[in-house]
Amino acid sequence: MDNLRLLLVDDEEEYVNALAERLGFRSIRASTAFTGERALEMVQDEEPDVMVLDLRLPGIDGMEVLRRVRKVRPCLPVIMLTGHGTDSDGAMARSLGAFEYMEKPADINVLIGVVDRAFKSRAADSSEPRPALAYGEGKPPAVG
């Protein structure tokens, strides 16, 4: 996962920044977006390798983001991570092509394992080069 471009999308800024920092301790760089709109811009412009997407977002919710991502980046693995989902949300996410549907709080090691599987599936599906993903809004704080 050395060159993994991970995008974390969640409106809970403290949570997503803490998650990005914890992933950083494990040498996984993650960009963040706090809205569905910003996530869609980043997917279009910078194409991450894997997206971790919250279900409940202001404006465009996670399901709609997933629908739109499938249209512009059908091979992008999207992991839905939510604290407010239901079984029917999970079924809907899977039917829309989510790679995985997980409940918050997710064990960091389990999440990393799912991200790794998603990254490997992406690498197996596509050999076309993608632009580097720059740190987005809400980049993780520097670790000293």
Backbone hydrogen bonds in HBPLUS format (Angstrom, degrees):
<---DONOR---> <-ACCEPTOR-->    atom                        ^
c    i                          cat <-CA-CA->   ^        H-A-AA   ^      H-
h    n   atom  resd res      DA  || num        DHA   H-A  angle D-A-AA Bond
n    s   type  num  typ     dist DA aas  dist angle  dist       angle   num
A0004-LEU N   A0001-MET O   3.26 MM   3  5.12 168.6  2.28 108.3 109.6     1
A0049-ASP N   A0005-ARG O   2.67 MM  44  5.05 148.7  1.77 135.4 146.6     2
A0050-VAL N   A0005-ARG O   3.30 MM  45  6.64 156.9  2.36 151.4 152.2     3
A0031-SER N   A0006-LEU O   2.91 MM  25  6.25 164.1  1.93 165.3 163.1     4
A0007-LEU N   A0050-VAL O   2.99 MM  43  6.39 155.2  2.05 153.5 161.6     5
A0052-VAL N   A0007-LEU O   2.82 MM  45  6.20 163.8  1.85 164.3 168.5     6
A0008-LEU N   A0031-SER O   2.86 MM  23  6.17 169.4  1.87 156.1 158.3     7
A0033-ALA N   A0008-LEU O   2.88 MM  25  6.31 144.1  2.01 160.3 165.2     8
A0009-VAL N   A0052-VAL O   2.79 MM  43  6.08 158.0  1.84 169.0 175.0     9
A0054-ASP N   A0009-VAL O   2.93 MM  45  6.01 144.4  2.06 149.6 160.8    10
A0010-ASP N   A0033-ALA O   3.08 MM  23  6.57 151.0  2.16 162.9 166.0    11
A0016-VAL N   A0012-GLU O   2.96 MM   4  6.23 170.3  1.97 166.1 168.3    12
A0017-ASN N   A0013-GLU O   2.92 MM   4  5.94 158.5  1.97 149.9 156.1    13
A0018-ALA N   A0014-GLU O   2.93 MM   4  6.01 155.1  1.99 143.9 151.2    14
A0019-LEU N   A0015-TYR O   2.84 MM   4  6.09 156.2  1.90 151.8 159.1    15
A0020-ALA N   A0016-VAL O   2.92 MM   4  6.06 158.8  1.96 142.1 148.0    16
A0021-GLU N   A0017-ASN O   2.92 MM   4  6.12 152.8  2.00 142.6 150.2    17
A0022-ARG N   A0018-ALA O   2.89 MM   4  6.14 161.4  1.92 149.9 154.7    18
A0023-LEU N   A0019-LEU O   2.90 MM   4  6.14 156.7  1.96 150.8 157.3    19
A0024-GLY N   A0020-ALA O   2.88 MM   4  6.05 147.3  1.99 140.1 149.9    20
A0025-PHE N   A0021-GLU O   3.02 MM   4  6.42 142.2  2.17 147.4 156.8    21
A0026-ARG N   A0023-LEU O   2.86 MM   3  5.12 142.9  1.99 103.8 115.8    22
A0028-ILE N   A0023-LEU O   2.97 MM   5  5.13 160.2  2.01 133.3 133.3    23
A0027-SER N   A0024-GLY O   2.92 MM   3  4.82 153.2  2.00 113.3 111.8    24
A0039-ALA N   A0035-THR O   3.07 MM   4  6.28 158.0  2.12 145.2 151.7    25
A0040-LEU N   A0036-GLY O   2.97 MM   4  6.21 158.4  2.02 151.2 155.9    26
A0041-GLU N   A0037-GLU O   3.09 MM   4  6.43 153.0  2.17 145.6 152.9    27
A0042-MET N   A0038-ARG O   2.96 MM   4  6.24 161.2  1.99 152.9 157.6    28
A0043-VAL N   A0039-ALA O   2.88 MM   4  6.12 153.4  1.95 150.7 158.5    29
A0044-GLN N   A0040-LEU O   3.00 MM   4  6.11 158.0  2.05 145.2 150.9    30
A0045-ASP N   A0041-GLU O   2.88 MM   4  6.02 164.4  1.90 154.0 158.4    31
A0046-GLU N   A0042-MET O   2.82 MM   4  5.37 157.8  1.87 139.2 146.5    32
A0047-GLU N   A0043-VAL O   3.28 MM   4  4.48 140.5  2.44 108.8 116.3    33
A0051-MET N   A0077-PRO O   3.00 MM  26  6.37 162.1  2.04 162.6 167.4    34
A0079-ILE N   A0051-MET O   2.75 MM  28  6.11 169.6  1.76 164.0 166.6    35
A0053-LEU N   A0079-ILE O   2.75 MM  26  6.01 160.3  1.79 153.6 160.5    36
A0081-LEU N   A0053-LEU O   2.86 MM  28  5.79 158.8  1.90 136.6 141.7    37
A0062-GLY N   A0055-LEU O   2.80 MM   7  4.14 155.0  1.86 135.6 135.0    38
A0065-VAL N   A0061-ASP O   2.96 MM   4  6.28 157.0  2.02 153.4 161.0    39
A0066-LEU N   A0062-GLY O   2.86 MM   4  6.07 161.3  1.89 149.7 154.6    40
A0067-ARG N   A0063-MET O   2.93 MM   4  6.24 157.9  1.98 146.2 152.0    41
A0068-ARG N   A0064-GLU O   2.97 MM   4  6.21 164.0  2.00 152.3 155.8    42
A0069-VAL N   A0065-VAL O   2.82 MM   4  6.00 156.6  1.87 155.7 163.0    43
A0070-ARG N   A0066-LEU O   3.03 MM   4  6.18 158.0  2.08 151.1 156.1    44
A0071-LYS N   A0068-ARG O   3.13 MM   3  5.21 131.2  2.37  96.1 108.8    45
A0072-VAL N   A0068-ARG O   3.25 MM   4  6.63 152.8  2.33 149.1 155.2    46
A0073-ARG N   A0069-VAL O   2.70 MM   4  5.42 162.5  1.73 160.1 164.6    47
A0076-LEU N   A0073-ARG O   3.08 MM   3  5.54 164.8  2.11 119.4 124.3    48
A0099-PHE N   A0078-VAL O   2.74 MM  21  5.35 146.7  1.84 141.2 151.1    49
A0080-MET N   A0100-GLU O   2.86 MM  20  6.14 159.2  1.91 161.6 154.9    50
A0102-MET N   A0080-MET O   2.72 MM  22  6.00 164.3  1.75 154.7 160.1    51
A0082-THR N   A0102-MET O   2.99 MM  20  6.45 161.8  2.02 153.6 155.1    52
A0104-LYS N   A0082-THR O   2.70 MM  22  5.33 147.5  1.80 125.7 127.7    53
A0089-ASP N   A0086-THR O   3.10 MM   3  5.01 119.7  2.48  92.1 107.2    54
A0090-GLY N   A0086-THR O   3.00 MM   4  6.36 156.3  2.05 150.5 156.5    55
A0091-ALA N   A0087-ASP O   2.95 MM   4  6.27 156.5  2.00 148.6 154.9    56
A0092-MET N   A0088-SER O   2.89 MM   4  6.05 156.9  1.94 144.3 150.8    57
A0093-ALA N   A0089-ASP O   2.83 MM   4  6.02 164.9  1.85 153.4 157.3    58
A0094-ARG N   A0090-GLY O   3.02 MM   4  6.20 162.1  2.05 147.7 152.4    59
A0095-SER N   A0091-ALA O   2.95 MM   4  6.14 153.3  2.02 143.4 151.4    60
A0096-LEU N   A0092-MET O   2.96 MM   4  6.22 135.8  2.16 145.2 157.3    61
A0096-LEU N   A0093-ALA O   3.16 MM   3  5.12 129.6  2.43  92.9 106.3    62
A0098-ALA N   A0093-ALA O   2.89 MM   5  5.35 164.2  1.91 143.9 142.1    63
A0097-GLY N   A0094-ARG O   3.00 MM   3  5.03 155.6  2.06 101.6 109.2    64
A0110-VAL N   A0107-ASP O   3.05 MM   3  5.27 118.9  2.44 102.6 117.7    65
A0111-LEU N   A0107-ASP O   2.91 MM   4  6.20 165.8  1.93 161.9 166.2    66
A0112-ILE N   A0108-ILE O   2.90 MM   4  6.07 160.6  1.94 146.6 152.0    67
A0113-GLY N   A0109-ASN O   3.02 MM   4  6.16 151.5  2.10 138.0 145.7    68
A0114-VAL N   A0110-VAL O   2.97 MM   4  6.32 153.1  2.05 151.2 158.3    69
A0115-VAL N   A0111-LEU O   2.85 MM   4  6.10 163.0  1.87 156.0 161.1    70
A0116-ASP N   A0112-ILE O   2.84 MM   4  6.00 157.4  1.89 147.6 154.0    71
A0117-ARG N   A0113-GLY O   3.00 MM   4  6.26 158.8  2.05 144.5 149.8    72
A0118-ALA N   A0114-VAL O   2.90 MM   4  6.11 160.0  1.94 150.8 156.6    73
A0119-PHE N   A0115-VAL O   2.82 MM   4  6.03 159.1  1.86 152.3 158.1    74
A0120-LYS N   A0116-ASP O   2.92 MM   4  6.13 162.8  1.95 151.5 156.0    75
A0121-SER N   A0117-ARG O   2.90 MM   4  6.10 150.3  1.99 144.5 153.1    76
A0122-ARG N   A0118-ALA O   2.93 MM   4  6.16 150.1  2.03 145.7 153.9    77
A0123-ALA N   A0119-PHE O   2.91 MM   4  6.19 159.1  1.95 150.1 155.8    78
A0124-ALA N   A0120-LYS O   3.00 MM   4  6.16 149.1  2.10 141.4 149.5    79
A0125-ASP N   A0121-SER O   3.04 MM   4  6.19 138.4  2.22 137.3 148.0    80
A0125-ASP N   A0122-ARG O   3.11 MM   3  5.07 124.7  2.43  93.4 107.8    81
A0126-SER N   A0122-ARG O   3.05 MM   4  6.21 138.8  2.23 150.8 160.2    82
